[in-house]
Amino acid sequence: MVTDPIADFLTRIRNAQMAGHVLVEIPASNMKKSLTEILYKKGYISKYKFEEDNKQGIIKIALKYDAQSKVPAIRGLERVSRPGLRQYAKPAEIKRVQNGLGIAIISTSKGVMTDKEAKASNIGGEVLCHIY
């Protein structure tokens, strides 16, 4: 049993990239679907697909690599808030990731969004992870 599904989501993507896989399958949840959609909108993954089965469903993610050097589009994934120590931030306290080159994904009262969207909406929340 997984106690931290978001950390499991990030670890599966990280491990698939380190192994050079093109496709990774992850058990679905609404939070993971939101994270996947943000990764796609920001250009970190090439495609994704939600498949329903008799259980909870599966998210299939096609990872993105550089065409010539085979370097993954995602250089780093790190979990910020975790079940043992939640990390919350007000809009003014949201820090830039990799000097503005990465994104922070934040769970707010208006849904899951990036750090820039949260600052523009003047909404704080739980900082889930940093992606760069």
QUIQUIQUI-V96640 format. One record per backbone hydrogen bond with DSSP energy under -1.0 kcal/mol. NH is the residue of the N-H (numbers start at 1). CO is the residue of the C=O. E is the energy in kcal/mol with one decimal. If there is no record, write none. Layout:
[[NH CO E] [NH CO E]]
This chain:
[[8 4 -1.9] [9 5 -2.2] [10 6 -2.4] [11 7 -2.4] [12 8 -2.4] [13 9 -1.7] [14 10 -2.5] [15 11 -2.9] [16 12 -2.1] [17 13 -2.1] [18 14 -2.2] [19 15 -1.8] [21 16 -2.7] [24 61 -2.1] [26 59 -2.5] [28 57 -2.1] [33 29 -2.2] [34 30 -2.0] [35 31 -2.3] [36 32 -2.4] [37 33 -2.2] [38 34 -2.0] [39 35 -2.4] [40 36 -2.1] [41 37 -2.6] [42 38 -2.2] [43 40 -1.2] [44 39 -2.5] [46 62 -1.9] [47 62 -1.2] [49 60 -2.0] [51 58 -3.2] [58 51 -3.0] [59 26 -3.4] [60 49 -3.0] [61 24 -2.8] [62 47 -2.6] [63 22 -2.6] [66 71 -2.4] [70 66 -1.3] [73 64 -2.6] [78 130 -2.3] [80 128 -2.1] [81 127 -1.2] [82 85 -1.9] [89 125 -2.4] [93 90 -1.1] [101 98 -1.5] [102 97 -2.4] [103 131 -3.1] [105 129 -2.5] [106 113 -3.4] [107 126 -2.8] [108 111 -2.1] [111 108 -1.3] [113 106 -2.7] [115 104 -1.4] [118 114 -2.1] [119 115 -2.3] [120 116 -2.2] [121 117 -1.9] [123 118 -2.6] [125 89 -2.0] [126 107 -2.2] [127 87 -2.4] [128 105 -2.3] [129 105 -1.2] [130 78 -2.6] [131 103 -3.0] [132 76 -2.3]]
